[in-house]
Amino acid sequence: MSRYDHLPLWRDASRLTVQLEHAVRGFPRYHKYAIGADLRRQALTVCRLIIVANTAIQDRASAVERLILAVEELKLLIQMGKELRAFRSFKQFEQAAVLAAALVTPPLAAAGKRLVTRSMALFSAVATGRPATGSGRQLLRNVRRARPLIGASTRPSTFSARMMGA
């Protein structure tokens, strides 16, 4: 059986699963047992499918397709949780959305800086409305400029739709 715990994808997915567990714990009772249970279940499904895709030898392409679909479903559930106001704060939703988007984004930097660079690129793209290009320093500068725009957004649903890649 192949090892999977060294994969950056596995680390990102397990980090997202733990973050969603903590987020669902703070959901109101109505949402905790409805969409919260679906979020937990889907996050665990993504983790399982990473193991399946890593260990599959002959049918790896279909396993990866199932994994991508599961991540897309998870992103949809996170978006629905935001629309239903199940998350305690926008920051909690934002963290989950960035981690979920990072699961299907190709690597933008070396393995050690992968998640941070992806997050900066995502925020840069959201703030400027253009694809994120440039060095890490340029991306960080764009993120710092974008922070006031993110907090002052009059239409958070538009921002969250961009976060989820819609």
Contacts in CASP RR format, 6 or more apart in sequence:
PFRMAT RR
TARGET T0000
AUTHOR 0000-0000-0000
METHOD contacts of the structure
MODEL  1
MSRYDHLPLWRDASRLTVQLEHAVRGFPRYHKYAIGADLRRQALTVCRLI
IVANTAIQDRASAVERLILAVEELKLLIQMGKELRAFRSFKQFEQAAVLA
AALVTPPLAAAGKRLVTRSMALFSAVATGRPATGSGRQLLRNVRRARPLI
GASTRPSTFSARMMGA
1 55 0 8 1.000
2 54 0 8 1.000
2 55 0 8 1.000
3 54 0 8 1.000
4 10 0 8 1.000
4 50 0 8 1.000
4 51 0 8 1.000
4 54 0 8 1.000
4 55 0 8 1.000
7 50 0 8 1.000
7 54 0 8 1.000
8 107 0 8 1.000
8 111 0 8 1.000
8 114 0 8 1.000
9 50 0 8 1.000
9 103 0 8 1.000
10 47 0 8 1.000
10 50 0 8 1.000
10 54 0 8 1.000
12 99 0 8 1.000
12 102 0 8 1.000
12 103 0 8 1.000
12 115 0 8 1.000
13 43 0 8 1.000
13 46 0 8 1.000
13 47 0 8 1.000
13 50 0 8 1.000
13 103 0 8 1.000
14 47 0 8 1.000
15 99 0 8 1.000
16 43 0 8 1.000
16 46 0 8 1.000
16 74 0 8 1.000
16 96 0 8 1.000
16 99 0 8 1.000
16 100 0 8 1.000
16 103 0 8 1.000
17 43 0 8 1.000
17 44 0 8 1.000
17 46 0 8 1.000
17 47 0 8 1.000
19 95 0 8 1.000
19 96 0 8 1.000
19 99 0 8 1.000
20 39 0 8 1.000
20 40 0 8 1.000
20 43 0 8 1.000
20 78 0 8 1.000
20 96 0 8 1.000
21 40 0 8 1.000
21 43 0 8 1.000
23 39 0 8 1.000
23 87 0 8 1.000
23 88 0 8 1.000
23 92 0 8 1.000
23 96 0 8 1.000
24 32 0 8 1.000
24 36 0 8 1.000
24 37 0 8 1.000
24 39 0 8 1.000
24 40 0 8 1.000
25 32 0 8 1.000
26 32 0 8 1.000
26 88 0 8 1.000
27 35 0 8 1.000
27 36 0 8 1.000
27 86 0 8 1.000
27 87 0 8 1.000
27 88 0 8 1.000
28 86 0 8 1.000
31 81 0 8 1.000
31 84 0 8 1.000
31 86 0 8 1.000
35 77 0 8 1.000
35 80 0 8 1.000
35 81 0 8 1.000
35 84 0 8 1.000
35 86 0 8 1.000
36 86 0 8 1.000
38 77 0 8 1.000
39 74 0 8 1.000
39 77 0 8 1.000
39 78 0 8 1.000
39 81 0 8 1.000
42 70 0 8 1.000
42 73 0 8 1.000
42 74 0 8 1.000
42 77 0 8 1.000
43 74 0 8 1.000
45 70 0 8 1.000
46 67 0 8 1.000
46 70 0 8 1.000
46 71 0 8 1.000
46 74 0 8 1.000
46 103 0 8 1.000
49 63 0 8 1.000
49 66 0 8 1.000
49 67 0 8 1.000
49 70 0 8 1.000
50 67 0 8 1.000
52 63 0 8 1.000
52 66 0 8 1.000
52 67 0 8 1.000
53 60 0 8 1.000
53 63 0 8 1.000
53 64 0 8 1.000
53 66 0 8 1.000
53 67 0 8 1.000
56 63 0 8 1.000
68 104 0 8 1.000
71 100 0 8 1.000
71 103 0 8 1.000
71 104 0 8 1.000
72 104 0 8 1.000
74 100 0 8 1.000
75 97 0 8 1.000
75 100 0 8 1.000
75 101 0 8 1.000
75 164 0 8 1.000
75 165 0 8 1.000
76 164 0 8 1.000
78 93 0 8 1.000
78 96 0 8 1.000
78 97 0 8 1.000
78 100 0 8 1.000
78 164 0 8 1.000
79 97 0 8 1.000
79 160 0 8 1.000
79 161 0 8 1.000
79 164 0 8 1.000
79 166 0 8 1.000
81 87 0 8 1.000
81 93 0 8 1.000
82 90 0 8 1.000
82 93 0 8 1.000
82 97 0 8 1.000
82 157 0 8 1.000
82 160 0 8 1.000
83 157 0 8 1.000
87 93 0 8 1.000
87 96 0 8 1.000
90 156 0 8 1.000
93 160 0 8 1.000
94 163 0 8 1.000
97 160 0 8 1.000
97 163 0 8 1.000
97 164 0 8 1.000
98 118 0 8 1.000
98 119 0 8 1.000
98 122 0 8 1.000
98 163 0 8 1.000
99 115 0 8 1.000
100 164 0 8 1.000
101 118 0 8 1.000
101 122 0 8 1.000
101 163 0 8 1.000
101 164 0 8 1.000
101 165 0 8 1.000
102 114 0 8 1.000
102 115 0 8 1.000
102 118 0 8 1.000
102 119 0 8 1.000
102 122 0 8 1.000
105 118 0 8 1.000
105 122 0 8 1.000
107 114 0 8 1.000
108 114 0 8 1.000
108 117 0 8 1.000
108 118 0 8 1.000
108 121 0 8 1.000
108 132 0 8 1.000
109 117 0 8 1.000
109 136 0 8 1.000
117 136 0 8 1.000
117 139 0 8 1.000
120 132 0 8 1.000
120 136 0 8 1.000
120 139 0 8 1.000
120 140 0 8 1.000
120 142 0 8 1.000
120 143 0 8 1.000
121 132 0 8 1.000
121 139 0 8 1.000
122 132 0 8 1.000
122 163 0 8 1.000
123 142 0 8 1.000
123 143 0 8 1.000
123 146 0 8 1.000
123 150 0 8 1.000
124 132 0 8 1.000
124 139 0 8 1.000
124 142 0 8 1.000
124 143 0 8 1.000
124 146 0 8 1.000
125 131 0 8 1.000
125 132 0 8 1.000
125 162 0 8 1.000
126 146 0 8 1.000
126 150 0 8 1.000
126 159 0 8 1.000
126 162 0 8 1.000
126 163 0 8 1.000
127 142 0 8 1.000
127 143 0 8 1.000
127 145 0 8 1.000
127 146 0 8 1.000
127 149 0 8 1.000
127 150 0 8 1.000
128 142 0 8 1.000
128 146 0 8 1.000
129 162 0 8 1.000
132 139 0 8 1.000
132 142 0 8 1.000
150 159 0 8 1.000
153 159 0 8 1.000
END
